[in-house]
């Protein structure tokens, strides 16, 4: 999947704190594909969103 086609998709992010960790879930609006990443609560949530987006791109390109 090209970068252009990813930019045309709507991606939903959900960030939850679970104990000492932040859990970030990214969901593709077209396919419903969902990926989750986790990191320490002191990490910037924008960093987790970026990693979750990269993981989602990987999963969508893989299939």
mmCIF file of the C-alpha atoms, coordinates in Angstrom:
data_MODEL
# 
_entry.id   MODEL 
# 
loop_
_atom_site.group_PDB 
_atom_site.id 
_atom_site.type_symbol 
_atom_site.label_atom_id 
_atom_site.label_alt_id 
_atom_site.label_comp_id 
_atom_site.label_asym_id 
_atom_site.label_entity_id 
_atom_site.label_seq_id 
_atom_site.pdbx_PDB_ins_code 
_atom_site.Cartn_x 
_atom_site.Cartn_y 
_atom_site.Cartn_z 
_atom_site.occupancy 
_atom_site.B_iso_or_equiv 
_atom_site.pdbx_formal_charge 
_atom_site.auth_seq_id 
_atom_site.auth_comp_id 
_atom_site.auth_asym_id 
_atom_site.auth_atom_id 
_atom_site.pdbx_PDB_model_num 
ATOM 1  C CA . UNK A 1 1  ? 0.000   0.000  0.000  1.00 0.00 ? 1  UNK A CA 1 
ATOM 2  C CA . UNK A 1 2  ? 1.442   3.331  -0.973 1.00 0.00 ? 2  UNK A CA 1 
ATOM 3  C CA . UNK A 1 3  ? 1.880   6.298  1.340  1.00 0.00 ? 3  UNK A CA 1 
ATOM 4  C CA . UNK A 1 4  ? -0.723  8.149  -0.736 1.00 0.00 ? 4  UNK A CA 1 
ATOM 5  C CA . UNK A 1 5  ? -3.413  5.540  -0.118 1.00 0.00 ? 5  UNK A CA 1 
ATOM 6  C CA . UNK A 1 6  ? -2.670  5.556  3.634  1.00 0.00 ? 6  UNK A CA 1 
ATOM 7  C CA . UNK A 1 7  ? -3.108  9.331  3.733  1.00 0.00 ? 7  UNK A CA 1 
ATOM 8  C CA . UNK A 1 8  ? -6.604  8.953  2.244  1.00 0.00 ? 8  UNK A CA 1 
ATOM 9  C CA . UNK A 1 9  ? -7.704  6.624  5.040  1.00 0.00 ? 9  UNK A CA 1 
ATOM 10 C CA . UNK A 1 10 ? -9.210  7.702  8.309  1.00 0.00 ? 10 UNK A CA 1 
ATOM 11 C CA . UNK A 1 11 ? -7.364  6.217  11.280 1.00 0.00 ? 11 UNK A CA 1 
ATOM 12 C CA . UNK A 1 12 ? -8.857  6.171  14.777 1.00 0.00 ? 12 UNK A CA 1 
ATOM 13 C CA . UNK A 1 13 ? -6.594  6.156  17.831 1.00 0.00 ? 13 UNK A CA 1 
ATOM 14 C CA . UNK A 1 14 ? -7.471  5.115  21.367 1.00 0.00 ? 14 UNK A CA 1 
ATOM 15 C CA . UNK A 1 15 ? -5.032  5.688  24.216 1.00 0.00 ? 15 UNK A CA 1 
ATOM 16 C CA . UNK A 1 16 ? -5.609  4.108  27.636 1.00 0.00 ? 16 UNK A CA 1 
ATOM 17 C CA . UNK A 1 17 ? -3.487  4.112  30.742 1.00 0.00 ? 17 UNK A CA 1 
ATOM 18 C CA . UNK A 1 18 ? -3.191  0.680  32.307 1.00 0.00 ? 18 UNK A CA 1 
ATOM 19 C CA . UNK A 1 19 ? -1.103  0.832  35.454 1.00 0.00 ? 19 UNK A CA 1 
ATOM 20 C CA . UNK A 1 20 ? 2.329   2.153  34.527 1.00 0.00 ? 20 UNK A CA 1 
ATOM 21 C CA . UNK A 1 21 ? 1.757   1.676  30.781 1.00 0.00 ? 21 UNK A CA 1 
ATOM 22 C CA . UNK A 1 22 ? -0.031  3.494  27.991 1.00 0.00 ? 22 UNK A CA 1 
ATOM 23 C CA . UNK A 1 23 ? -1.797  1.336  25.452 1.00 0.00 ? 23 UNK A CA 1 
ATOM 24 C CA . UNK A 1 24 ? -2.406  2.844  22.019 1.00 0.00 ? 24 UNK A CA 1 
ATOM 25 C CA . UNK A 1 25 ? -4.754  1.193  19.543 1.00 0.00 ? 25 UNK A CA 1 
ATOM 26 C CA . UNK A 1 26 ? -4.925  2.278  15.894 1.00 0.00 ? 26 UNK A CA 1 
ATOM 27 C CA . UNK A 1 27 ? -7.980  1.286  13.814 1.00 0.00 ? 27 UNK A CA 1 
ATOM 28 C CA . UNK A 1 28 ? -8.307  1.599  10.032 1.00 0.00 ? 28 UNK A CA 1 
ATOM 29 C CA . UNK A 1 29 ? -11.777 2.931  9.153  1.00 0.00 ? 29 UNK A CA 1 
ATOM 30 C CA . UNK A 1 30 ? -11.994 1.128  5.793  1.00 0.00 ? 30 UNK A CA 1 
ATOM 31 C CA . UNK A 1 31 ? -11.042 -2.390 6.822  1.00 0.00 ? 31 UNK A CA 1 
ATOM 32 C CA . UNK A 1 32 ? -11.610 -2.363 10.581 1.00 0.00 ? 32 UNK A CA 1 
ATOM 33 C CA . UNK A 1 33 ? -8.058  -3.653 11.039 1.00 0.00 ? 33 UNK A CA 1 
ATOM 34 C CA . UNK A 1 34 ? -6.795  -2.920 14.534 1.00 0.00 ? 34 UNK A CA 1 
ATOM 35 C CA . UNK A 1 35 ? -3.290  -2.962 16.049 1.00 0.00 ? 35 UNK A CA 1 
ATOM 36 C CA . UNK A 1 36 ? -2.083  -2.209 19.558 1.00 0.00 ? 36 UNK A CA 1 
ATOM 37 C CA . UNK A 1 37 ? 1.235   -1.011 20.970 1.00 0.00 ? 37 UNK A CA 1 
ATOM 38 C CA . UNK A 1 38 ? 2.215   -0.286 24.557 1.00 0.00 ? 38 UNK A CA 1 
ATOM 39 C CA . UNK A 1 39 ? 4.839   1.855  26.237 1.00 0.00 ? 39 UNK A CA 1 
ATOM 40 C CA . UNK A 1 40 ? 5.699   3.427  29.564 1.00 0.00 ? 40 UNK A CA 1 
ATOM 41 C CA . UNK A 1 41 ? 3.338   6.085  30.867 1.00 0.00 ? 41 UNK A CA 1 
ATOM 42 C CA . UNK A 1 42 ? 6.157   8.668  30.768 1.00 0.00 ? 42 UNK A CA 1 
ATOM 43 C CA . UNK A 1 43 ? 6.414   8.340  26.981 1.00 0.00 ? 43 UNK A CA 1 
ATOM 44 C CA . UNK A 1 44 ? 4.809   11.024 24.848 1.00 0.00 ? 44 UNK A CA 1 
ATOM 45 C CA . UNK A 1 45 ? 1.434   9.714  23.552 1.00 0.00 ? 45 UNK A CA 1 
ATOM 46 C CA . UNK A 1 46 ? 2.233   11.135 20.091 1.00 0.00 ? 46 UNK A CA 1 
ATOM 47 C CA . UNK A 1 47 ? 5.212   8.770  19.880 1.00 0.00 ? 47 UNK A CA 1 
ATOM 48 C CA . UNK A 1 48 ? 2.953   5.812  20.615 1.00 0.00 ? 48 UNK A CA 1 
ATOM 49 C CA . UNK A 1 49 ? 0.479   6.986  17.969 1.00 0.00 ? 49 UNK A CA 1 
ATOM 50 C CA . UNK A 1 50 ? 3.299   7.185  15.414 1.00 0.00 ? 50 UNK A CA 1 
ATOM 51 C CA . UNK A 1 51 ? 4.493   3.653  16.266 1.00 0.00 ? 51 UNK A CA 1 
ATOM 52 C CA . UNK A 1 52 ? 0.915   2.324  16.145 1.00 0.00 ? 52 UNK A CA 1 
ATOM 53 C CA . UNK A 1 53 ? 0.413   3.925  12.714 1.00 0.00 ? 53 UNK A CA 1 
ATOM 54 C CA . UNK A 1 54 ? 3.636   2.332  11.426 1.00 0.00 ? 54 UNK A CA 1 
ATOM 55 C CA . UNK A 1 55 ? 2.499   -1.048 12.743 1.00 0.00 ? 55 UNK A CA 1 
ATOM 56 C CA . UNK A 1 56 ? -0.919  -0.618 11.116 1.00 0.00 ? 56 UNK A CA 1 
ATOM 57 C CA . UNK A 1 57 ? 0.716   0.241  7.776  1.00 0.00 ? 57 UNK A CA 1 
ATOM 58 C CA . UNK A 1 58 ? 2.860   -2.886 8.093  1.00 0.00 ? 58 UNK A CA 1 
ATOM 59 C CA . UNK A 1 59 ? -0.151  -5.110 8.825  1.00 0.00 ? 59 UNK A CA 1 
ATOM 60 C CA . UNK A 1 60 ? -2.182  -3.652 5.949  1.00 0.00 ? 60 UNK A CA 1 
ATOM 61 C CA . UNK A 1 61 ? 0.715   -4.061 3.497  1.00 0.00 ? 61 UNK A CA 1 
ATOM 62 C CA . UNK A 1 62 ? 1.378   -7.616 4.656  1.00 0.00 ? 62 UNK A CA 1 
ATOM 63 C CA . UNK A 1 63 ? -2.076  -8.947 3.817  1.00 0.00 ? 63 UNK A CA 1 
# 
